[in-house]
Protein backbone atom coordinates (compact mmCIF):
# COMPACT_ATOMS: atom_id res chain seq x y z
CA UNK A 1 0.00 0.00 0.00
CA UNK A 2 1.33 3.42 -0.96
CA UNK A 3 2.12 6.01 1.69
CA UNK A 4 0.92 9.30 0.12
CA UNK A 5 1.31 12.91 1.27
CA UNK A 6 -0.36 16.09 -0.07
CA UNK A 7 1.33 19.48 0.45
CA UNK A 8 -1.06 22.23 -0.66
CA UNK A 9 -1.70 25.60 0.99
CA UNK A 10 -5.28 25.96 -0.26
CA UNK A 11 -7.27 23.55 1.89
CA UNK A 12 -10.24 23.26 -0.53
CA UNK A 13 -7.80 22.28 -3.30
CA UNK A 14 -6.16 19.74 -0.97
CA UNK A 15 -9.54 18.22 -0.12
CA UNK A 16 -10.51 18.09 -3.80
CA UNK A 17 -7.28 16.32 -4.70
CA UNK A 18 -7.81 13.91 -1.81
CA UNK A 19 -11.28 13.04 -3.16
CA UNK A 20 -9.94 12.57 -6.69
CA UNK A 21 -7.22 10.24 -5.42
CA UNK A 22 -9.68 8.21 -3.35
CA UNK A 23 -11.62 7.56 -6.57
CA UNK A 24 -8.39 6.05 -7.93
CA UNK A 25 -8.09 3.87 -4.78
CA UNK A 26 -5.16 5.95 -3.56
CA UNK A 27 -5.27 6.71 0.17
CA UNK A 28 -3.75 9.96 1.39
CA UNK A 29 -2.06 9.55 4.78
CA UNK A 30 -1.39 13.22 5.56
CA UNK A 31 -2.12 16.74 4.25
CA UNK A 32 0.24 19.65 4.97
CA UNK A 33 -0.18 23.30 4.02
CA UNK A 34 3.10 25.27 4.25
CA UNK A 35 6.89 25.08 3.84
CA UNK A 36 7.41 25.40 7.59
CA UNK A 37 4.89 22.68 8.41
CA UNK A 38 6.35 20.34 5.78
CA UNK A 39 9.95 20.78 6.97
CA UNK A 40 8.95 20.01 10.55
CA UNK A 41 6.96 16.98 9.42
CA UNK A 42 9.78 15.53 7.30
CA UNK A 43 12.22 15.89 10.19
CA UNK A 44 10.07 13.76 12.50
CA UNK A 45 8.31 11.27 10.20
CA UNK A 46 9.23 8.52 7.78
CA UNK A 47 9.15 9.92 4.26
CA UNK A 48 6.17 8.81 2.12
CA UNK A 49 6.36 6.91 -1.14
CA UNK A 50 4.71 9.67 -3.13
CA UNK A 51 4.10 13.41 -2.57
CA UNK A 52 1.59 15.60 -4.38
CA UNK A 53 3.28 18.97 -4.05
CA UNK A 54 1.99 22.45 -4.85
CA UNK A 55 4.84 24.77 -5.83
CA UNK A 56 3.61 28.11 -4.47
CA UNK A 57 2.73 27.72 -0.79
CA UNK A 58 1.54 30.41 1.60
CA UNK A 59 5.00 30.98 3.08
CA UNK A 60 7.18 30.49 0.00
CA UNK A 61 8.04 28.13 -2.86
CA UNK A 62 7.95 24.45 -1.98
CA UNK A 63 11.48 24.11 -3.40
CA UNK A 64 12.61 25.69 -0.11
CA UNK A 65 11.65 22.42 1.61
CA UNK A 66 14.44 20.63 -0.24
CA UNK A 67 16.96 23.24 0.89
CA UNK A 68 16.31 22.20 4.51
CA UNK A 69 15.65 18.46 4.36
CA UNK A 70 16.63 15.65 2.01
CA UNK A 71 13.40 14.26 0.60
CA UNK A 72 13.70 10.82 -0.96
CA UNK A 73 10.06 10.46 -1.99
CA UNK A 74 8.79 10.53 -5.56
CA UNK A 75 6.95 13.78 -6.37
CA UNK A 76 4.03 14.79 -8.56
CA UNK A 77 3.96 18.58 -8.74
CA UNK A 78 0.56 20.32 -8.82
CA UNK A 79 0.57 24.01 -9.71
CA UNK A 80 -1.06 26.75 -11.75
CA UNK A 81 2.33 28.02 -12.95
CA UNK A 82 4.37 26.42 -15.71
CA UNK A 83 7.58 28.43 -15.32
CA UNK A 84 8.90 26.09 -12.61
CA UNK A 85 8.80 22.93 -14.73
CA UNK A 86 12.53 22.62 -15.41
CA UNK A 87 13.40 23.31 -11.77
CA UNK A 88 10.87 20.66 -10.71
CA UNK A 89 12.43 18.03 -12.94
CA UNK A 90 15.77 18.42 -11.19
CA UNK A 91 14.09 16.81 -8.17
CA UNK A 92 12.47 13.39 -7.80
CA UNK A 93 9.70 14.39 -10.17
CA UNK A 94 7.35 11.85 -11.72
CA UNK A 95 4.97 14.36 -13.32
CA UNK A 96 3.97 18.04 -13.38
CA UNK A 97 0.21 18.71 -13.37
CA UNK A 98 -1.18 22.14 -14.12
CA UNK A 99 -4.25 23.32 -12.19
CA UNK A 100 -7.13 22.86 -12.43
CA UNK A 101 -6.13 19.19 -12.33
CA UNK A 102 -7.92 17.01 -14.84
CA UNK A 103 -9.18 13.56 -13.74
CA UNK A 104 -7.55 11.85 -16.69
CA UNK A 105 -4.21 13.62 -16.21
CA UNK A 106 -4.19 12.67 -12.53
CA UNK A 107 -4.95 9.04 -13.34
CA UNK A 108 -2.09 8.96 -15.88
CA UNK A 109 0.31 10.52 -13.36
CA UNK A 110 -0.55 7.91 -10.71
CA UNK A 111 -0.17 5.15 -13.29
CA UNK A 112 3.21 6.56 -14.31
CA UNK A 113 4.33 6.47 -10.67
CA UNK A 114 3.15 2.86 -10.23
CA UNK A 115 5.08 1.85 -13.33
CA UNK A 116 8.22 3.35 -11.82
CA UNK A 117 7.90 1.78 -8.37
CA UNK A 118 10.61 -0.86 -9.00
CA UNK A 119 12.94 1.99 -10.02
CA UNK A 120 12.47 4.34 -7.08
CA UNK A 121 16.24 4.82 -6.83
CA UNK A 122 16.21 6.25 -10.36
CA UNK A 123 13.16 8.51 -10.55
CA UNK A 124 14.73 11.54 -12.24
CA UNK A 125 13.55 12.00 -15.83
CA UNK A 126 16.05 12.32 -18.68
CA UNK A 127 16.12 15.30 -20.99
CA UNK A 128 13.98 13.69 -23.69
CA UNK A 129 11.31 12.90 -21.09
CA UNK A 130 11.38 16.53 -20.01
CA UNK A 131 10.99 17.84 -23.55
CA UNK A 132 8.13 15.45 -24.23
CA UNK A 133 6.26 16.40 -21.06
CA UNK A 134 6.84 20.10 -21.57
CA UNK A 135 5.45 19.76 -25.07
CA UNK A 136 2.22 18.29 -23.72
CA UNK A 137 1.56 20.26 -20.56
CA UNK A 138 3.35 23.57 -20.96
CA UNK A 139 3.82 24.64 -24.56
CA UNK A 140 0.18 24.03 -25.44
CA UNK A 141 -1.13 25.95 -22.43
CA UNK A 142 -3.18 28.96 -23.52
CA UNK A 143 -4.26 31.96 -21.47
CA UNK A 144 -7.02 34.49 -22.01
CA UNK A 145 -6.20 37.28 -24.45
CA UNK A 146 -9.30 39.37 -23.69
CA UNK A 147 -12.12 39.79 -21.20
CA UNK A 148 -15.72 40.80 -21.87
CA UNK A 149 -17.83 43.15 -19.77
CA UNK A 150 -21.40 44.37 -20.11
CA UNK A 151 -22.02 48.11 -20.34
CA UNK A 152 -25.73 48.81 -20.50
CA UNK A 153 -27.03 46.85 -23.48
CA UNK A 154 -23.56 46.52 -24.99
CA UNK A 155 -20.68 44.09 -24.60
CA UNK A 156 -17.17 45.50 -24.51
CA UNK A 157 -14.06 43.44 -25.17
CA UNK A 158 -10.95 44.43 -23.19
CA UNK A 159 -7.59 43.10 -24.45
CA UNK A 160 -5.45 41.71 -21.64
CA UNK A 161 -2.53 43.97 -22.54
CA UNK A 162 -4.77 46.99 -21.80
CA UNK A 163 -5.43 45.77 -18.25
CA UNK A 164 -3.04 47.09 -15.60
CA UNK A 165 -4.66 45.27 -12.68
CA UNK A 166 -7.53 43.11 -11.52
CA UNK A 167 -9.00 43.75 -8.10
CA UNK A 168 -11.91 42.74 -5.87
CA UNK A 169 -14.25 45.20 -4.21
CA UNK A 170 -17.66 44.74 -2.58
CA UNK A 171 -17.79 41.10 -3.75
CA UNK A 172 -17.14 42.14 -7.35
CA UNK A 173 -14.08 41.65 -9.55
CA UNK A 174 -12.88 44.55 -11.67
CA UNK A 175 -10.33 45.21 -14.40
CA UNK A 176 -8.39 48.49 -14.13
CA UNK A 177 -7.23 49.59 -17.57
CA UNK A 178 -4.51 51.71 -19.14
CA UNK A 179 -7.18 54.40 -19.59
CA UNK A 180 -7.59 54.54 -15.82
CA UNK A 181 -11.09 53.09 -16.06
CA UNK A 182 -12.71 50.20 -14.16
CA UNK A 183 -14.86 47.43 -15.61
CA UNK A 184 -16.87 44.87 -13.68
CA UNK A 185 -16.13 41.28 -14.79
CA UNK A 186 -18.16 38.12 -14.39
CA UNK A 187 -15.39 36.16 -12.65
CA UNK A 188 -13.40 35.95 -9.40
CA UNK A 189 -9.74 36.48 -8.56
CA UNK A 190 -9.53 32.75 -7.82
CA UNK A 191 -10.71 31.89 -11.34
CA UNK A 192 -8.18 34.31 -12.81
CA UNK A 193 -5.38 32.14 -11.45
CA UNK A 194 -5.95 29.68 -14.29
CA UNK A 195 -6.69 32.32 -16.95
CA UNK A 196 -3.76 34.74 -16.69
CA UNK A 197 -0.23 34.32 -18.02
CA UNK A 198 1.84 33.96 -14.80
CA UNK A 199 4.85 35.69 -16.33
CA UNK A 200 2.70 38.77 -16.93
CA UNK A 201 0.28 38.82 -13.98
CA UNK A 202 1.02 38.25 -10.29
CA UNK A 203 -1.35 38.20 -7.33
CA UNK A 204 0.29 40.62 -4.92
CA UNK A 205 -2.43 40.26 -2.25
CA UNK A 206 -5.85 38.80 -1.67
CA UNK A 207 -7.29 41.84 -3.42
CA UNK A 208 -4.99 42.55 -6.40
CA UNK A 209 -3.44 40.98 -9.49
CA UNK A 210 -1.07 43.33 -11.33
CA UNK A 211 0.42 43.43 -14.81
CA UNK A 212 4.24 43.50 -14.78
CA UNK A 213 4.21 45.80 -17.83
CA UNK A 214 2.12 48.37 -15.93
CA UNK A 215 4.49 48.78 -12.98
CA UNK A 216 5.77 52.36 -12.76
CA UNK A 217 7.40 52.27 -9.32
CA UNK A 218 8.04 49.90 -6.40
CA UNK A 219 8.36 51.51 -2.97
CA UNK A 220 9.38 50.06 0.40
CA UNK A 221 6.42 50.01 2.75
CA UNK A 222 5.76 49.27 6.42
CA UNK A 223 6.16 45.76 7.90
CA UNK A 224 8.51 44.55 5.15
CA UNK A 225 5.86 45.08 2.48
CA UNK A 226 6.04 46.85 -0.88
CA UNK A 227 3.83 49.48 -2.48
CA UNK A 228 3.20 49.36 -6.23
CA UNK A 229 2.54 52.36 -8.43
CA UNK A 230 1.05 51.61 -11.86
CA UNK A 231 1.45 53.67 -15.01
CA UNK A 232 -2.13 54.88 -15.32
CA UNK A 233 -4.45 53.20 -12.83
CA UNK A 234 -4.10 54.84 -9.41
CA UNK A 235 -7.51 54.73 -7.77
CA UNK A 236 -6.42 52.59 -4.83
CA UNK A 237 -3.26 51.78 -2.90
CA UNK A 238 -1.68 48.52 -4.07
CA UNK A 239 0.39 46.73 -1.43
CA UNK A 240 2.34 43.50 -1.85
CA UNK A 241 1.46 41.46 1.22
CA UNK A 242 4.40 40.43 3.38
CA UNK A 243 4.04 36.70 2.66
CA UNK A 244 4.13 37.38 -1.11
CA UNK A 245 7.10 39.78 -1.20
CA UNK A 246 9.71 37.07 -1.76
CA UNK A 247 7.79 35.49 -4.64
CA UNK A 248 7.08 38.94 -6.08
CA UNK A 249 10.79 39.77 -6.17
CA UNK A 250 11.46 36.46 -7.92
CA UNK A 251 8.67 37.22 -10.41
CA UNK A 252 10.06 40.63 -11.42
CA UNK A 253 13.68 39.49 -11.54
Residue, then its C-alpha position, 0 to 999 in steps of 0.5 A: x500500500x502506498x504512503x501518500x502525502x499532499x502538500x497544498x496551501x489551499x485547503x479546498x484544493x487539498x480536499x478536492x485532490x484527496x477526493x480525486x485520489x480516493x476515486x483512484x483507490x489511492x489513500x492519502x495519509x497526511x495533508x500539509x499546508x506550508x513550507x514550515x509545516x512540511x519541513x517540521x513533518x519531514x524531520x520527525x516522520x518517515x518519508x512517504x512513497x509519493x508526494x503531491x506537491x503544490x509549488x507556491x505555498x503560503x509561506x514560500x516556494x515548496x522548493x525551499x523544503x528541499x533546501x532544509x531536508x533531504x526528501x527521498x520520496x517521488x513527487x508529482x507537482x501540482x501548480x497553476x504556474x508552468x515556469x517552474x517545470x525545469x526546476x521541478x524536474x531536477x528533483x524526484x519528479x514523476x509528473x507536473x500537473x497544471x491546475x485545475x487538475x484534470x481527472x484523466x491527467x491525474x490518473x495517468x500521473x498515478x499510473x506513471x508512478x506505479x510503473x516506476x515503483x521498481x525503479x524508485x532509486x532512479x526517478x529523475x527523468x532524462x532530458x527527452x522525457x522533459x521535452x516530451x512532457x513540456x510539449x504536452x503540458x506547458x507549450x500548449x497551455x493557452x491563457x485568455x487574451x481578452x475579457x468581456x464586460x457588459x455596459x448597459x445593453x452593450x458588450x465591450x471586449x478588453x484586451x489583456x494587454x490593456x489591463x493594468x490590474x484586476x481587483x476585488x471590491x464589494x464582492x465584485x471583480x474589476x479590471x483596471x485599464x490603461x485608460x484609468x477606467x474600471x470594468x466589472x467582470x463576471x469572474x473571481x480572482x480565484x478563477x483568474x489564477x488559471x486564466x492569466x499568463x503567470x509571467x505577466x500577472x502576479x497576485x500581490x495580495x488577496x485583493x490585487x493581481x497586477x500586470x508587470x508591464x504596468x508597474x511604474x514604481x516599487x516603494x518600500x512600505x511598512x512591515x517589510x511590504x512593498x507598495x506598487x505604483x502603476x502607469x495609469x491606474x491609481x484609484x487605490x493603494x496597491x500593497x504587496x502582502x508580506x508573505x508574497x514579497x519574496x515570490x514577487x521579487x522572484x517574479x520581477x527578476 
